[in-house]
């Protein structure tokens, strides 16, 4: 008989003190990989060991919302997950169970970052159409903002608009890889043409960036990832300069915060034009290290990487990372297994 094919391997490793750190923070972490279409929930068991679950959604990317309501983008849908447990309630040792309550069909818009507004509605980066948009009850999306240099809404990914930072639940800043108004024109600007824009004023507040991603507003400072160099840092809004804080060995996407720490998503580097000819290559070589897939935990007070998560095997790229404060052991329900048939709750 022929030998059955081996299952794809997956291994998750952590730094020696990561588990005790996560317990001390009273938090858990959600992260996505569009490469294999998985959303992971990482928390801790009552015995202090890491607890990891995964569910399958095609090309899942952006994560937004809070510990009660999560929004997530996938290949042609935007999903809303709702925690079905009451405060203090535990089910099979899980203190949050996120059930898919609604999915808007958008078509393949290449949705990147997503946030939740105070009214509960999502706003997402519609990368294919180079705009910010929200869901529609009757159409694929409703555009709400586009960069002033984009002359029209067209499915051409002109500037690779990708990241969005919210202030008080409203879109405030966005990142784009290149200021282009032509189809796929951003690829000519990957090395140093990236920009950070203020959505409220239409002004470019920082330029000369290398593939910027994941802008986030935290503790009155605008943080972002310069994926083309491998640096996590912040933008001085007075000078318009990107201040490097810590080098992370990978292509950076996905940024979230827990207390005094930043959690940065890292990906390996694909052998294609998007990832090639970047300063990241030389920065890795200078440090004699290969690009990794995982999450780096950076101390904001010292700028050092105090802890890390590393993944090997089938998962080689991450997109978004989201902290879940005051959540110890979360579970997200998928739509491909029988478990969703049995998840019934009464309001």
MARMIDO-44807 format. One record per residue (C-alpha): x negated, y negated, z negated; residue in one letter. Coordinates in Angstrom, 3 decimals, m for minus. Each point is the difference from the previous one (the first is absolute). Layout:
// residues N
[atom [X,Y,Z],"A"],
...
***
This chain:
// residues 347
[atom [0.000,0.000,0.000],"X"],
[atom [m1.249,m3.522,0.723],"X"],
[atom [m1.186,m1.991,m2.958],"X"],
[atom [2.497,m2.732,m0.904],"X"],
[atom [m1.391,m3.529,0.379],"X"],
[atom [m1.386,m1.504,m3.169],"X"],
[atom [2.037,m2.710,m1.658],"X"],
[atom [m1.477,m3.485,0.283],"X"],
[atom [m2.049,m0.726,m3.088],"X"],
[atom [0.538,m2.887,m2.372],"X"],
[atom [m2.051,m0.829,m3.071],"X"],
[atom [0.388,m2.883,m2.424],"X"],
[atom [m2.819,m0.897,m2.367],"X"],
[atom [m0.318,m2.778,m2.555],"X"],
[atom [m2.772,m1.646,m1.955],"X"],
[atom [m0.623,1.528,m3.419],"X"],
[atom [1.968,m2.551,m2.010],"X"],
[atom [2.732,m0.819,2.501],"X"],
[atom [2.657,2.092,m1.749],"X"],
[atom [m0.552,m1.598,m3.406],"X"],
[atom [m0.038,m3.436,1.658],"X"],
[atom [3.334,0.641,1.741],"X"],
[atom [1.544,1.200,m3.265],"X"],
[atom [m1.287,m3.082,m1.817],"X"],
[atom [1.619,m2.222,2.640],"X"],
[atom [3.375,1.754,m0.376],"X"],
[atom [0.426,0.004,3.770],"X"],
[atom [0.108,2.202,3.072],"X"],
[atom [m0.854,m0.548,3.663],"X"],
[atom [1.824,0.496,3.298],"X"],
[atom [m1.871,0.048,3.308],"X"],
[atom [0.675,0.822,3.643],"X"],
[atom [m1.865,1.553,2.900],"X"],
[atom [1.495,m0.498,3.442],"X"],
[atom [m2.691,2.295,1.415],"X"],
[atom [1.740,3.137,m1.336],"X"],
[atom [3.343,m1.612,m0.922],"X"],
[atom [m0.090,0.356,m3.779],"X"],
[atom [0.949,m2.123,m2.988],"X"],
[atom [m1.700,1.011,m3.252],"X"],
[atom [0.991,m0.612,m3.622],"X"],
[atom [m2.895,0.267,m2.442],"X"],
[atom [0.650,m0.024,m3.740],"X"],
[atom [m0.937,2.029,m3.061],"X"],
[atom [1.438,3.042,m1.742],"X"],
[atom [0.715,0.085,m3.738],"X"],
[atom [m3.325,1.854,m0.434],"X"],
[atom [m1.828,m2.929,1.604],"X"],
[atom [m0.835,1.728,3.282],"X"],
[atom [0.640,m1.594,3.380],"X"],
[atom [3.379,0.762,1.563],"X"],
[atom [0.294,m0.467,3.775],"X"],
[atom [3.019,0.495,2.246],"X"],
[atom [0.406,m0.678,3.715],"X"],
[atom [2.912,m0.307,2.391],"X"],
[atom [0.068,m0.169,3.773],"X"],
[atom [1.192,m3.023,1.976],"X"],
[atom [m1.300,m0.598,3.535],"X"],
[atom [m2.580,m2.810,0.181],"X"],
[atom [0.870,m1.427,m3.413],"X"],
[atom [m1.868,m3.232,m0.721],"X"],
[atom [1.158,m3.020,m2.011],"X"],
[atom [1.167,0.300,m3.617],"X"],
[atom [1.933,m2.765,m1.751],"X"],
[atom [2.441,m0.601,m2.808],"X"],
[atom [m0.240,0.734,m3.716],"X"],
[atom [0.245,2.921,m2.401],"X"],
[atom [3.775,0.244,0.503],"X"],
[atom [0.249,m0.511,3.768],"X"],
[atom [m2.631,0.945,2.574],"X"],
[atom [m0.016,m0.943,3.682],"X"],
[atom [m2.153,1.912,2.474],"X"],
[atom [m0.512,m0.257,3.738],"X"],
[atom [m0.337,3.038,2.247],"X"],
[atom [m0.269,0.568,3.757],"X"],
[atom [3.481,m1.204,0.946],"X"],
[atom [1.734,m0.621,m3.337],"X"],
[atom [m0.147,m2.151,m3.123],"X"],
[atom [0.921,1.985,m3.130],"X"],
[atom [1.412,m1.093,m3.338],"X"],
[atom [m0.654,2.301,m2.967],"X"],
[atom [1.810,m0.504,m3.283],"X"],
[atom [m0.990,1.335,m3.400],"X"],
[atom [2.942,2.080,m1.237],"X"],
[atom [m1.116,0.292,m3.650],"X"],
[atom [1.149,m2.291,m2.771],"X"],
[atom [m2.562,m1.837,m2.192],"X"],
[atom [m1.585,2.527,m2.329],"X"],
[atom [1.499,2.972,1.847],"X"],
[atom [m2.303,2.849,1.068],"X"],
[atom [0.779,2.802,2.442],"X"],
[atom [m2.375,2.981,0.195],"X"],
[atom [m2.683,m2.236,m1.567],"X"],
[atom [0.491,m2.680,2.709],"X"],
[atom [0.760,m3.506,m1.218],"X"],
[atom [0.915,m1.313,3.475],"X"],
[atom [1.731,1.873,2.807],"X"],
[atom [0.194,m1.990,3.223],"X"],
[atom [2.800,1.150,2.274],"X"],
[atom [0.352,m1.171,3.634],"X"],
[atom [3.264,m1.927,m0.156],"X"],
[atom [m0.145,m1.818,3.331],"X"],
[atom [m1.958,m0.068,3.255],"X"],
[atom [0.212,m2.707,2.651],"X"],
[atom [m0.854,1.173,3.492],"X"],
[atom [m2.296,m2.594,1.535],"X"],
[atom [m1.710,1.829,2.823],"X"],
[atom [m3.792,0.244,0.104],"X"],
[atom [m0.997,m3.570,m0.934],"X"],
[atom [m3.364,1.003,m1.505],"X"],
[atom [1.138,m1.457,m3.334],"X"],
[atom [m2.892,m0.726,m2.365],"X"],
[atom [0.450,m1.817,m3.352],"X"],
[atom [3.427,m0.264,m1.609],"X"],
[atom [1.306,m1.979,m2.991],"X"],
[atom [3.316,m0.226,m1.842],"X"],
[atom [1.653,m3.401,m0.393],"X"],
[atom [1.846,m1.000,m3.201],"X"],
[atom [3.310,0.898,1.678],"X"],
[atom [m1.258,3.550,0.531],"X"],
[atom [m0.393,m0.301,3.772],"X"],
[atom [m3.341,0.916,1.572],"X"],
[atom [m2.248,m2.134,2.167],"X"],
[atom [m2.549,1.828,2.111],"X"],
[atom [m2.853,m0.719,2.357],"X"],
[atom [1.265,0.906,3.449],"X"],
[atom [m3.414,0.533,1.552],"X"],
[atom [1.246,1.017,3.447],"X"],
[atom [1.958,m3.268,0.397],"X"],
[atom [m2.552,m2.200,m1.863],"X"],
[atom [2.509,m1.294,m2.543],"X"],
[atom [1.494,0.375,m3.454],"X"],
[atom [3.427,1.581,0.021],"X"],
[atom [2.695,1.498,m2.153],"X"],
[atom [2.506,2.780,0.504],"X"],
[atom [3.226,m0.419,1.943],"X"],
[atom [3.312,1.820,m0.354],"X"],
[atom [0.524,m0.105,3.754],"X"],
[atom [m3.419,m0.238,1.693],"X"],
[atom [m3.553,1.273,m0.356],"X"],
[atom [m1.143,m3.061,m1.930],"X"],
[atom [0.596,m3.686,m0.629],"X"],
[atom [m3.071,m2.209,0.509],"X"],
[atom [m0.535,m2.673,m2.660],"X"],
[atom [m3.460,m1.451,0.807],"X"],
[atom [m2.746,0.188,2.591],"X"],
[atom [m3.402,m1.712,0.258],"X"],
[atom [0.274,m3.250,1.942],"X"],
[atom [m2.563,1.190,2.556],"X"],
[atom [2.268,2.924,0.983],"X"],
[atom [2.061,m1.354,2.891],"X"],
[atom [2.714,2.651,0.017],"X"],
[atom [1.122,3.195,m1.699],"X"],
[atom [m1.229,2.860,2.141],"X"],
[atom [m0.953,3.627,m0.820],"X"],
[atom [m3.684,m0.664,0.736],"X"],
[atom [m1.837,m0.112,m3.374],"X"],
[atom [m1.677,m3.233,1.074],"X"],
[atom [m1.825,m0.997,m3.219],"X"],
[atom [0.316,3.137,m2.150],"X"],
[atom [1.909,m1.708,m2.765],"X"],
[atom [m0.379,2.551,m2.804],"X"],
[atom [m0.065,m1.271,m3.598],"X"],
[atom [2.367,m2.053,m2.140],"X"],
[atom [m0.285,m1.537,m3.475],"X"],
[atom [3.090,m1.047,m1.923],"X"],
[atom [0.403,m2.687,m2.654],"X"],
[atom [3.144,0.282,m2.140],"X"],
[atom [1.314,2.634,2.394],"X"],
[atom [m0.256,m2.175,3.110],"X"],
[atom [m2.498,0.287,2.890],"X"],
[atom [m2.879,m2.421,m0.598],"X"],
[atom [m3.108,1.132,1.915],"X"],
[atom [m0.707,2.343,2.896],"X"],
[atom [m3.110,1.430,1.630],"X"],
[atom [m0.640,0.578,3.698],"X"],
[atom [m3.038,1.523,1.696],"X"],
[atom [m0.176,m2.572,2.817],"X"],
[atom [1.690,m3.216,1.086],"X"],
[atom [1.172,1.317,3.367],"X"],
[atom [3.165,m0.499,2.048],"X"],
[atom [m0.655,2.795,2.480],"X"],
[atom [0.882,3.681,m0.125],"X"],
[atom [m2.477,1.860,m2.222],"X"],
[atom [m2.191,m3.108,0.037],"X"],
[atom [m1.011,0.349,m3.655],"X"],
[atom [m2.525,2.726,0.857],"X"],
[atom [m2.340,m2.637,1.425],"X"],
[atom [m0.170,m1.680,m3.428],"X"],
[atom [m0.520,2.941,m2.366],"X"],
[atom [m3.469,m0.965,m1.166],"X"],
[atom [0.575,m3.608,m1.109],"X"],
[atom [3.312,m1.305,1.334],"X"],
[atom [2.256,0.915,m2.921],"X"],
[atom [2.185,m2.622,m1.671],"X"],
[atom [2.036,m0.565,m3.140],"X"],
[atom [3.090,m2.181,0.507],"X"],
[atom [2.385,m1.762,m2.353],"X"],
[atom [3.492,0.998,1.146],"X"],
[atom [1.576,m3.020,m1.699],"X"],
[atom [m2.136,m2.607,1.814],"X"],
[atom [m1.101,1.915,3.134],"X"],
[atom [m3.588,m0.969,m0.849],"X"],
[atom [m3.075,2.209,0.364],"X"],
[atom [m1.589,m0.108,m3.453],"X"],
[atom [m2.920,2.346,0.698],"X"],
[atom [m1.624,1.106,3.251],"X"],
[atom [m3.058,1.857,1.217],"X"],
[atom [1.121,3.190,m1.769],"X"],
[atom [m0.761,3.510,1.223],"X"],
[atom [3.208,2.040,0.262],"X"],
[atom [1.699,m1.397,m3.150],"X"],
[atom [2.666,2.134,m1.673],"X"],
[atom [2.215,0.158,m3.084],"X"],
[atom [0.148,m3.592,m1.314],"X"],
[atom [1.411,m0.052,m3.534],"X"],
[atom [0.796,m2.822,m2.427],"X"],
[atom [m1.085,0.948,m3.522],"X"],
[atom [m0.791,m2.167,m3.007],"X"],
[atom [0.197,m3.203,2.054],"X"],
[atom [m2.549,1.197,2.517],"X"],
[atom [0.300,1.253,3.587],"X"],
[atom [m1.844,3.298,0.359],"X"],
[atom [m0.557,1.970,3.194],"X"],
[atom [m2.027,2.749,1.626],"X"],
[atom [m2.449,m0.676,2.807],"X"],
[atom [0.182,3.403,1.633],"X"],
[atom [m2.592,m0.832,2.650],"X"],
[atom [m2.711,m0.536,m2.637],"X"],
[atom [1.193,2.201,m2.868],"X"],
[atom [0.362,m2.816,m2.536],"X"],
[atom [2.758,m0.647,m2.497],"X"],
[atom [0.227,m3.639,m1.018],"X"],
[atom [2.117,m3.126,m0.192],"X"],
[atom [0.560,m3.145,2.035],"X"],
[atom [m0.860,m3.331,m1.585],"X"],
[atom [3.008,m1.965,1.201],"X"],
[atom [m1.810,m3.307,m0.568],"X"],
[atom [m2.963,0.816,2.245],"X"],
[atom [1.609,2.610,2.261],"X"],
[atom [m2.879,2.379,m0.672],"X"],
[atom [0.208,3.723,m0.634],"X"],
[atom [m1.932,0.838,m3.176],"X"],
[atom [m1.296,3.568,m0.096],"X"],
[atom [0.430,1.822,m3.320],"X"],
[atom [m0.802,3.669,0.576],"X"],
[atom [m1.077,2.229,2.884],"X"],
[atom [2.076,3.142,0.447],"X"],
[atom [m1.351,2.781,2.262],"X"],
[atom [2.807,0.347,2.521],"X"],
[atom [2.409,m1.740,2.342],"X"],
[atom [2.161,m1.903,m2.481],"X"],
[atom [3.805,m0.117,0.005],"X"],
[atom [2.353,0.017,m2.971],"X"],
[atom [m0.429,m2.197,m3.075],"X"],
[atom [1.791,m0.040,m3.340],"X"],
[atom [m0.741,m1.036,m3.577],"X"],
[atom [0.252,1.492,m3.482],"X"],
[atom [m0.951,m2.411,m2.793],"X"],
[atom [m3.636,m1.033,0.434],"X"],
[atom [m0.537,2.377,2.916],"X"],
[atom [0.464,0.009,3.763],"X"],
[atom [0.687,3.267,1.803],"X"],
[atom [m1.331,0.006,3.561],"X"],
[atom [0.890,2.586,2.636],"X"],
[atom [m2.871,1.332,2.121],"X"],
[atom [0.024,1.994,3.236],"X"],
[atom [m2.562,1.822,2.057],"X"],
[atom [m0.989,m1.491,3.352],"X"],
[atom [1.429,1.406,3.207],"X"],
[atom [m2.156,0.204,3.102],"X"],
[atom [1.970,m2.454,2.121],"X"],
[atom [m0.120,m3.607,1.113],"X"],
[atom [2.080,m1.308,m2.908],"X"],
[atom [m2.538,1.100,m2.605],"X"],
[atom [m3.226,m0.388,1.998],"X"],
[atom [m2.468,m2.902,0.194],"X"],
[atom [0.858,m1.412,m3.421],"X"],
[atom [m2.282,m1.314,m2.732],"X"],
[atom [1.352,2.829,m2.142],"X"],
[atom [m2.239,2.438,1.884],"X"],
[atom [m3.148,m1.877,m1.006],"X"],
[atom [1.235,m0.600,m3.538],"X"],
[atom [0.491,3.732,m0.457],"X"],
[atom [m3.411,0.753,1.513],"X"],
[atom [m1.706,m2.568,m2.245],"X"],
[atom [1.402,1.790,m3.036],"X"],
[atom [m0.671,3.482,1.379],"X"],
[atom [3.605,1.102,m0.412],"X"],
[atom [2.719,1.368,2.270],"X"],
[atom [3.505,m1.396,0.240],"X"],
[atom [2.319,1.687,m2.477],"X"],
[atom [3.730,0.553,m0.306],"X"],
[atom [1.344,m0.845,m3.436],"X"],
[atom [0.731,m2.773,m2.467],"X"],
[atom [m2.572,m2.192,m1.720],"X"],
[atom [0.887,m1.465,m3.410],"X"],
[atom [m1.738,m3.369,m0.373],"X"],
[atom [m0.400,m1.873,m3.264],"X"],
[atom [1.027,m3.609,0.690],"X"],
[atom [m2.113,m1.285,m2.880],"X"],
[atom [m3.255,1.571,1.184],"X"],
[atom [0.551,0.656,3.713],"X"],
[atom [m1.139,3.617,m0.447],"X"],
[atom [1.706,3.201,1.116],"X"],
[atom [0.714,1.638,m3.364],"X"],
[atom [2.027,2.962,1.292],"X"],
[atom [0.903,1.714,3.245],"X"],
[atom [2.203,2.555,1.725],"X"],
[atom [m1.349,1.880,2.995],"X"],
[atom [1.805,2.163,2.551],"X"],
[atom [m1.554,2.531,2.320],"X"],
[atom [1.412,2.338,2.616],"X"],
[atom [3.026,m0.806,2.095],"X"],
[atom [0.605,m3.471,m1.500],"X"],
[atom [m2.592,m2.399,1.370],"X"],
[atom [1.874,m3.309,0.130],"X"],
[atom [2.245,m1.922,m2.402],"X"],
[atom [2.177,m2.997,0.706],"X"],
[atom [1.677,m1.413,m3.099],"X"],
[atom [m0.514,0.336,m3.757],"X"],
[atom [2.539,m1.087,m2.637],"X"],
[atom [m0.302,m0.023,m3.778],"X"],
[atom [3.008,1.110,m2.062],"X"],
[atom [m0.415,m1.584,m3.446],"X"],
[atom [1.649,1.692,m2.989],"X"],
[atom [0.617,3.085,2.156],"X"],
[atom [m1.886,3.092,m1.139],"X"],
[atom [1.185,2.912,2.158],"X"],
[atom [2.037,m1.015,3.084],"X"],
[atom [1.617,2.208,2.612],"X"],
[atom [1.196,m1.075,3.445],"X"],
[atom [2.605,2.169,1.694],"X"],
[atom [m0.509,0.774,3.682],"X"],
[atom [2.498,0.949,2.671],"X"],
[atom [m1.535,3.232,1.272],"X"],
[atom [0.420,2.284,m3.017],"X"],
[atom [3.049,1.376,m1.789],"X"],
[atom [m0.646,m2.159,m3.063],"X"],
[atom [1.889,m2.917,1.519],"X"],
[atom [3.146,2.155,0.177],"X"],
[atom [0.012,0.323,m3.793],"X"],
[atom [m0.850,m3.569,m1.007],"X"],
[atom [3.447,m1.235,m1.000],"X"],
[atom [0.577,m2.830,m2.432],"X"],
[atom [3.073,m1.950,m1.140],"X"],
[atom [m0.064,m3.777,m0.325],"X"],
***
